[in-house]
């Protein structure tokens, strides 16, 4: 699972809950890092913040959609 969130506290909370449920979690704090991690990790799900530094969440979403059918919330 890929969590894309630029607020460190929110990202840490999401990561903790997801790991508690047994998920492997990758985190990115900006759009460019998100795409790099997405391509490397091939996550089953992306939790995506829309307001990100660098590339916006919408730009990240377009790139993910162009690459495949990974679910994005």
C-alpha positions in Angstrom: 0.0 0.0 0.0 1.2 3.5 -0.8 0.3 6.4 1.4 0.8 9.8 -0.2 0.5 12.5 2.4 2.6 15.6 3.0 1.5 16.1 6.6 3.9 13.9 8.6 1.6 13.4 11.6 -1.3 12.2 9.3 1.0 10.0 7.3 2.4 8.4 10.6 -1.2 7.7 11.9 -2.3 6.1 8.6 0.9 4.0 8.5 0.4 2.8 12.1 -3.2 1.8 11.6 -2.4 0.1 8.3 0.6 -1.8 9.7 -1.5 -2.9 12.7 -3.9 -4.5 10.2 -1.0 -6.3 8.6 -0.4 -4.1 5.5 3.1 -3.3 4.1 3.2 0.5 3.8 5.3 2.8 1.7 5.0 6.5 2.3 5.6 9.5 0.0 5.4 13.2 1.0 5.2 14.7 -2.4 3.9 13.9 -5.9 7.3 13.1 -7.5 8.3 10.7 -4.7 4.8 9.1 -4.9 5.3 8.2 -8.6 8.8 6.9 -8.0 7.6 4.7 -5.1 4.5 3.7 -7.1 6.6 2.4 -10.0 9.1 0.6 -7.7 6.7 -0.9 -5.2 3.6 -1.7 -7.5 1.2 -1.2 -4.5 -2.2 -2.9 -4.4 -3.8 0.4 -3.2 -2.8 4.1 -3.1 -4.2 6.5 -0.5 -3.6 9.8 -2.1 -3.8 13.4 -0.8 -4.8 15.8 -3.5 -2.9 18.9 -2.2 0.8 17.9 -2.5 4.0 19.8 -3.1 5.6 19.3 -6.5 3.1 17.3 -8.6 -0.5 17.6 -7.4 -2.5 14.6 -6.3 -4.5 14.9 -9.6 -1.3 14.7 -11.6 -0.3 11.7 -9.6 -3.7 10.1 -10.2 -3.5 10.7 -13.9 -0.1 9.0 -14.0 -1.3 6.0 -12.0 -4.4 5.6 -14.2 -2.3 5.8 -17.3 -0.1 3.0 -15.9 -2.9 0.5 -14.9 -5.9 -0.2 -12.7 -4.5 0.2 -9.2 -7.3 1.4 -6.9 -6.8 5.0 -5.5 -8.6 6.5 -2.6 
